[in-house]
Amino acid sequence: MTKRSENPSTKALAARRRRIEKGERQEAAVRGRGSSTSLQGMLELPLLEAIAAHGGRARPKDLYAELAETLNLDPGARDQTRECADQSYRVFDQQVRWARQTAVAKGTITGERGFWEITDVARAKLARIERGKTVLIYSMDDGLAFLGHAEEVAGLIDPGSLSLIMTSPPYPVVNRAYGKFGLPEWLSWMSDLTGLWKDLIADDGTIAVNLMDVHVPGSPMISTYVERYLIDAVDRHGLHLAGRMPWHSPTKLANLEWAVKRRVALKNTVEHVILLSKSPNPSWDTRRLPSEPYAERSASQKASDARRSAARRQVVRPGGYQMDEGAFHTDGEGRIPGNLLIAGGVGGGGLYAKRCRAAGISPHPARFPEALPRRVIQLATAPGQIVYDPMAGSNTTAKVALELGRRFISSEPVVDYALSSSFRFDDRPDFRMHVDPDGLAA
Ligand SMILES: C[S@@+](CC[C@H](N)C(=O)[O-])C[C@H]1O[C@@H](n2cnc3c(N)ncnc32)[C@H](O)[C@@H]1O
């Protein structure tokens, strides 16, 4: 064995310094230089919810993939590994472990190794308002936000008073053994709610429901629950299918099991917005949508357009119609709006998410982009009319409704989500908080 000298050489010291710097760089990279705070902030409530769904106690290895899915994490990011002290580890799993350590420090998860268990503090954080209770949590001159389950809040709203119900329900978690919602329960729950909502909308009102495809448990097949929901709404409740608005999210992530690992399914980038109406004549007006410019046409396309329109003026169509030249818009109103909505998912930025992080609260993990309620509200309502989101989450719908000069009602049963949604509005002079947030959250 070689005897080490008491004083390390300059070379050895430099090598040690390089190793330390490398380690620091790696740590900084793993932490994402600031973004780790936001990822950990985003992880906090979903982590507690995931453990709660396992009955309050779970093994870490059972949680990583579930959390990655809940957060819609890019599979590349999920699989990203780093080397540290000659060991390789998954960056995301490490972030989850850090989130758990933070939770231990906050007293929401117990410090036991091997199993992660939520405490009573966490249970209070995840608290939903009791069934049967409703609380007006905040209001403005043109909006009311309730803490409550959709089933009960419906009873507070005047029948026929709403022009639009716009919502994104929790989707049926069919692929988890401990599933909160099996498909049959989800379908009967949503069917009953849809019946209640039908009574709340005006005769020319609309119900817009955003639904996401899910896989049949243990299979790459797609569940037909969206179609079942729709057919039930028509058959049982006599609603009309006024339109569909496929929502293409270019940033949507592929299903981990079937599209990424096994490569037997396509990446599904489209969610559904089903538009139901009480009568065949809902009060829709596409002129309320922002005008879309015509596509730029080349010189040769313009020449061919001119030839075609000259021919149209002379020709009687095969169906016997003499086409009226005025039927073709040339007055610059823009393109006839299409039903396809293209909008990326919601990132971690924005005032609401910043305020949540500053308050040490996880932003809602399943918000829809503002573009979605914006298009539906413009299409289906006029300024001053009332839009209700019964499953409001962070209350994106209400924010957009107010921006568009509509009024809103919202309801959400999870205390923390309902409270933090106030961050979207509490700078308004007419904002009124009706509860003591500390009293509610405790
Ligand atoms: C997909 S999220 C809605 C997110 C929302 N669109 C946003 O942008 O923030 C669905 C919400 O429904 C809520 N929810 C679950 N059960 C409910 C019930 N019985 N009544 C009302 N809301 C419920 C969940 O707590 C969750 O916040």
The ligand as an ORCA input file, in Angstrom:
! r2SCAN-3c Opt
* xyz 0 1
  C     -59.600     18.856    -14.758
  S     -59.847     19.755    -13.307
  C     -60.446     21.306    -13.868
  C     -59.343     22.278    -14.188
  C     -59.825     23.632    -14.681
  N     -60.470     23.549    -15.974
  C     -58.688     24.625    -14.720
  O     -58.346     25.125    -15.807
  O     -58.103     24.883    -13.663
  C     -61.258     19.005    -12.614
  C     -61.653     19.539    -11.247
  O     -62.872     18.927    -10.853
  C     -62.869     18.905     -9.445
  N     -63.925     17.969     -8.981
  C     -63.840     16.675     -8.651
  N     -65.039     16.222     -8.212
  C     -65.900     17.258     -8.272
  C     -67.268     17.430     -7.922
  N     -68.007     16.440     -7.442
  N     -67.805     18.652     -8.111
  C     -67.085     19.668     -8.601
  N     -65.782     19.552     -8.942
  C     -65.194     18.365     -8.768
  C     -61.458     18.473     -9.109
  O     -61.136     18.806     -7.767
  C     -60.647     19.259    -10.138
  O     -60.138     20.450     -9.609
*
